[in-house]
Amino acid sequence: MVENERISLNLFVAYDLNYRKTKITDYTNINAGLVEQIDSRKFIGSFTIREEINYLIRENVINLNEAHLIFGRGYAAKRNAVLYFAIKNKMDYLVFLDDDEYPMAVTNTRNTAIWGGQHVLVDHLQYLFQSDITNGHHCGYISPIPYMDFNDTMTETDFRLFIEAISNDIINWDTLKTIMRNGGVTYADTNILTSENAIEVQEINHTKFISGSNLGINLTDSSRVFPFYNPPGARGEDTFLSTCLGERKVLRVPCYTFHDGFSAYNHLLEGVLPIRLKFIKADTELITTRFYMACIGWIRYKPLLLYITQPDRYEEKIKEIHEQLNETLPKICAYFGKPDFIKVAAELEKYHRNVKKHYKEFLETKCIWAKIMEHFAQY
């Protein structure tokens, strides 16, 4: 792609210095060889965002409160910043990649990890011509759920009930069991790796499920682009975008990225390829805390997801989740030796009380974004 003069490659990096107390150079210090191969790079921090908000207010496009809904705090805001600058800089296509994943696939063949490089950008570009959204696959440590040995304190039935209570519709227990048996590792499917065709994503319960990374967005008609949203302090920005895609063509493309959720494999691109991947067991504070934080993030966006996708059954579903949590949370706390898990129930209640407010913000975010897109369409 670098040698193709018809293709311009441009890098957009959104960062937050408050997250894990990082510094600017952690994001801007790019390999010199890469700098030579791309056409431009844009680093998006708080100062850049403030400048852009001031510009939009001066141009009477949006006001300050509206700006905070689009560019405030959280993952959705950072994704919106990248989306915004890509459109403002007249990009045709945008591919989201997280900073803890690599353009590689790993399979488990005869109990050995077999690695292969993936043409992530090429594959997305190939299919974005004919779709609104493209989404690849993930392997590696994509699930925060560690390997566990069930016992009398917490049985498999207990844990299944808990996961079904806090997760979204795309979580399949049989798939999760396989991942857990593999020590928390998801291996690439060789049938997908050898496929040459993308598959159209079908709508399930008013949602075309996508992930927030290994994600391509067609920007050639910005009026067809939706923003990201998540309730304050929650995740789910990719899931809420998924609920907007009923009238959009979404393709699952046959390419993988390896997600290194525990920063355990920092030298993959330098050729350090382990023949076996580490089991992630629930036996350290780090692993338990990561799982706990994932549970909090999931339960915080569960009410709004239900409110959007199952409004007629919303109260019934919330009551059902409360009952499932009341039954399972004491067992979860005892198994992990972490009393904090009991807070999951309080978080559910808090976000349930605020669900109408969050739904209003979700709708407003789309309206505000549409005003910004209309502004850009004039130029």
N, C-alpha and C positions, 0 to 999 in steps of 0.2 A: 504493500500500500504506500510505503514511503517513496518508492520509485515512480509511482503513478502520478504524473503531474496534474491530472484532472481531480485528484483527491487532496483536500487540505485537512491535515490532522491538527486539532487544537485541544489543549488541555485546560480544564476548569477544575480548580480545587477549592472546596469550601471547608473551612476549619473553624474550630472553637478552642481558644487558648485556655478556657476554664475547664475543659474536659481533660481529666487526668494531668492537669497542670503542665501542658506542653508549651513550647515556644515556637515562634514563627518559623525559624529555620528547620524545625521538624517537618514542615510542609513544603517550604520553598527550596530546600537544598536538593535539587533534582540532578540526577546523573548527567554529566556533561554530554555523554554520547546520545542520550535521549533528547536533550535540548536541541541538538543539531538536526534531529529527524522530525521535529514537529514544527508547525508554522507559527503557533502562538501559544502563550500560556497565561492564564488569569487566576490570581490567588484572591480568594474572597473571604476576608475577615470582617470584624465588626466595623472598622473604619470605612471600608468599601461599601458595606451595607448602609451605613448612616448617610454617606454621600448620595447613594442611589435613592434612598427614602426622601432626602431633601429635594432631589431633582423631581421626583414624582409629585411631591407636594407643591413645588413651585409651578409645575405644569398643570396643576389642578386636576391631576389624574385620580389621586386618592388622598385621603387625609391620614393623619398620624395613627389613629386607632386602626384604620384599615391596613396600614403598612405593617403594624405589629402582628396582625393576623396572618399575613403572608410571610414576613421575614423575622418573626419573633424568635423564641427559643425552641430548641428541640430538633429532632431529626428532620421533620417535615420542612421546617424553616430553611435548613441547610440545603435540602434537595430543591426547594423552591428557588433558592439563590442561584444554584447551578443552572436550573431550568431557565430562569429569568435572563441570566447573562448569556447563555447559549442562544436564546431567541434574539436578544438585543444585538448580539454580534452576528446575526444572520446565519447561524448554523442550520444546515438542512436536517441533520440527524444528531442525536445525543445518545451515548451509551454510558449508563451508570455502572461504575465499579467501586466496590468498597475497598478501604485501605488494608483489609486483612484477608484479601483473596488473590489468587494467582490464576493466570490463564493456562491451567493444567487440569488434567483428569487423572484419577487414580482408580484402578480396578483391583480386585482381590482374586488373583489367579493362582491356583494351587498353593494357597496360603502365603502368597508373596504379593507385595504391592507393586503393581506395574504402572509406570507413569507415562503420560503422553501430553505433548503440548497441544493447545487448542487455539484455533483461529477465531478468537472471540469477535474482534472488530469486523473481520471479513464476513463472518456468518450473519451478524446482525445487519450489516449493510446490505447483504444479498437479499434479505427478506423485508427490510424496512421500506423498500421501494413500493411494496404491494400491501402494506399494513400500517396501522396506527401505532401499534406497540409490538415489540418482540421481547421475548423473555427466554433466557437460557436455563440450564439446569445447574445444580450445585452438588458438589461432593465434599468430602472432608468432614469437619466438625460443624455441621450446620444446625444441629440440635443441641440445646443447652441441657438436655436430659441425659444424665450420665448412666453408666452401667450400674445396675443394682441387683443385689441378691434379696429376693423377697423372703419374708419370714412371718412369724406370728404377730409381730408388731405392726407390720404393713404387708398385706397380701397383694398379689397382682391385681385382684379385683378392686381393692381399695385404691390402688394407684391409678388404675384405668379410670375409675369414677372421678378422681381428682383431676386428671388431665383433661377428661371430656368436659368437666365443669369450667375450666379456665381457658381452654384453647378455642380456636376458631374451627369452622367447618372443614378446612382442608387437612386438619390433623387426622390421620388414619391410625387407629391403634395397632393394627397388624404391621403397618410400616414402622411405627415407633418401636414395636417389640423387636423387629429385625435390627434396627439401628442400635438399640440397647444391647442386644446380644453381641453386636460387633464392637462393643466398647465405646459407643457413642459416635462411631464412624459411619458415614454414608459413602458407599462406593459407587462409582459411575456404572451405568448400565451399558454393557457392550452393544446391545441392540440400538441404543440411542447414538452411541459413538460411531457406529458404522452406517447409520441412516443418513440419507441425503435430503430428506424432506422435513419441512416444518409441519406442525400439526396445529390446527386452529383451536384455541382455547374456548371451551363451551361454558355457557353461563350456568352456574350452580347457585340456586337460592339468591338470585339477583346480583351475582358476583362472578366476574371473570378473574379468578385468582392469579395474581402475579407476585413476584418478589421485588424488593427495592433495588436489587443489584443484579448484574448480568442482565440488565434491562435496557432495551432500546426504545427511544421515542422519536417518532417522525414529527419534525418541526416545520415541514414545508408549508403547512397550513396551521398557523398558530391558534386559529379559532377552534381547532379540534383538540387542543391540548388542555388537560385539566391540571390543577395544582395538587400538591400533597397537603394532607391535614392529619394531625393527631391531637387528641385531647391533651391538655397541659399535663406534662409529666408522664405521659403514656407513650407507647409505641403504636404500631399499626398503620403507619403512614402509607405503606404499600397496600395494605388490605382496604383502607378507605378509598384509595385511588381505584382499586379493583371494583368497587361498587358503582363507579361512574362509567364503566366501559361497555354497558349493554349495547350501545349503538356504534361501538368501535370494533375494528378487526384486530384481534390479538393472536399472535402466532407464537407457539413454543418452538424455539429453534434448537437444532441438535448440536449444541456446544455446552461445555461444562466450564465452571470455575471451581477451584479448590479453595474452600473456606477454612482459614486457619484461626478459628475462634479463640484459641488459647495461646496464640503467638508462640507455638511450639516448633514451627518449621520456617525459620527466617531466611534460609539459604537455598530454597528450592530452585530459584532462577539461576543460581550459581552452580547447579548440578549436584547438590547434596540431596540425594533421593533415598529416603529410608526404605528398606525392604519390608518393614512391618510398621504399622502405625500404632501409636500408644493407646492403650485403653484409658478412657476417662471414667474413673470410678468416684463414687460419692464418699470419698474417704479423706478429703482435705477441706479446710475452710474455704479455700479459693473456689473449688468446684461447687460446693454447697451454696456459697454466696451467689455465684453466677446463676445457678438454677433458681435460687430464691428471687433474684432481681428479674429474671425472665418471667417468673410467675406473677410478680407485681405488675410488670409491663403488660402481660397478657390480660390480667383481670381488669386493669384500668381501661382497656379499650373494648372489653367484651360488651358492656351495656350499650354503647353507641352502635356497635356492629349489629347487635340484636335489634335495636331501635330502627335502624336503616333497613335491615333485610327481613325482619319478621315483626313488623309493627303490631299486627293483629294478635300475636302470641307473646308480646314483650313481657307483660307482667307475669304471665304463667311461667315463662322461661327463667326470669329472674328468681322467682320463688323456688323453682326447681334447682337452680344453681346454689342458692342459699342452703337448701337442704343437703345437697351433695357436699358442700364445704363443711357444714356442721358435723357431718358424719365422718369426713376424712381428715380434716385439718389436725385434730389432736394426734392422729396416727402419723401424719407427715412430720409434725413437730417432734414426736418421740423418736421416729426412725432416723431423722437427720440430726437429732440433738440440737435443734435450732428453734427455740420458742417463737422467734419472729414470724414464722410461717403463719401463725394465727392471725396476723395482720391482714392476710389476703382477704378475709371476710369483711373487715372494716373498709378496705379499699373498694371492694365491690359495692358496698352500701354507699360510700361517698360518691362514686362515679355514677351510680344509679340515680342518686338524688340530683345530680347535675346533668343528666343525660339530655334534657330538653335544651339546656343552655349550650351544650357541646354540639348538639344537632344544628342549632341556629348558627353557631360559629362555622360549622362545616358547610352549610349552605351559603353563608356570607362569604367565605373564602373563595368559593367558586365564582360568585358574582364580582368580587373585587378583582380576581384574576382576569375575568373577562374584560373588565374595564382597562386593565393594563395591556392586554392583548390588542384591544381595539385601538389604543394609543399607538402601539408599535405598527399597526396595520396602515397607519396614515403616512408612514415614512418609506 
